[in-house]
């Protein structure tokens, strides 16, 4: 699962597509970590518009990414969250930690 990233100023937008499940989570987290460490952004926008499925592994990816941004004293938002992924993330309370934006 490739992560498509765009860096504008101190904002890094990372677009994720496909299934975010236990098979893809490890590689996805590694890719996101590399991109964050290379850019050292103050703001990360994780665009989930291309995600076709997410399970609890996706929750772990999102929370680990959020934690890394907190370590960098940055912020994170979730963009274009599809209904199925939103249901999974909201059931875990992720929306109380990380803002969802359209």
C-alpha positions in Angstrom: 0.0 0.0 0.0 1.8 3.1 -1.2 1.5 6.4 0.7 1.3 9.4 -1.6 2.8 12.5 0.2 2.8 16.2 -0.5 4.8 18.6 1.6 3.7 22.3 1.5 5.6 24.4 4.0 5.4 22.7 7.4 2.3 20.7 6.4 2.6 17.1 5.2 -0.4 15.6 3.5 -0.3 11.8 3.4 -2.9 10.0 1.2 -3.6 6.4 2.0 -5.5 4.1 -0.4 -6.7 0.5 -0.3 -7.3 -1.8 2.7 -5.9 -0.8 6.1 -5.9 -4.2 7.8 -3.5 -6.4 9.7 -1.7 -7.4 6.4 -1.1 -3.8 5.4 -0.7 -2.0 8.8 3.0 -2.8 9.4 4.2 -1.5 6.0 1.8 1.5 6.2 3.2 2.5 9.6 6.8 2.1 8.4 6.0 4.3 5.3 4.3 7.0 7.4 7.2 7.0 9.9 9.8 7.5 7.1 7.8 10.3 5.6 7.3 12.1 8.9 10.9 11.6 9.9 12.1 13.0 6.5 9.8 16.0 6.5 9.5 16.8 10.3 6.2 18.6 9.7 4.4 20.7 12.3 1.1 19.5 10.9 0.1 16.2 9.3 -3.1 15.7 7.3 -3.8 12.0 6.9 -6.1 11.7 3.9 -8.1 8.5 4.1 -10.3 9.2 1.1 -8.9 6.2 -0.8 -9.3 3.7 2.0 -11.8 0.9 1.0 -11.7 -1.0 4.3 -10.3 -0.5 7.8 -10.1 -2.8 10.8 -8.7 -2.3 14.3 -5.2 -2.4 12.8 -6.0 0.9 11.2 -6.8 2.4 14.6 -3.3 1.4 15.7 -1.7 3.0 12.7 -3.6 6.2 13.2 -2.8 6.4 16.9 0.9 5.6 16.5 1.1 8.3 13.8 -0.7 10.8 16.1 1.7 9.9 18.9 4.7 10.5 16.6 3.3 13.9 15.7 2.8 14.7 19.4 6.5 13.8 20.0 7.4 16.3 17.3 5.1 18.8 19.0 2.9 18.9 15.9 -0.7 18.4 15.1 -2.7 15.9 13.1 -6.0 15.8 11.3 -7.9 13.1 9.5 -9.3 14.1 6.1 -11.9 12.6 3.8 -12.6 9.6 6.2 -14.9 7.1 4.4 -18.0 6.0 6.3 -16.7 2.5 7.2 -13.4 3.8 8.4 -15.1 6.6 10.4 -17.3 4.0 12.1 -14.3 2.0 13.2 -12.3 5.1 14.3 -15.2 6.7 16.1 -16.0 3.4 17.9 -12.5 3.6 19.4 -12.9 7.3 20.3 -10.2 8.4 17.9 -12.4 11.4 16.9 -12.1 12.7 20.4 -8.3 12.9 20.0 -7.9 13.8 16.3 -10.1 16.1 14.4 -11.9 14.8 11.3 -12.2 17.3 8.4 -13.7 17.1 5.0 
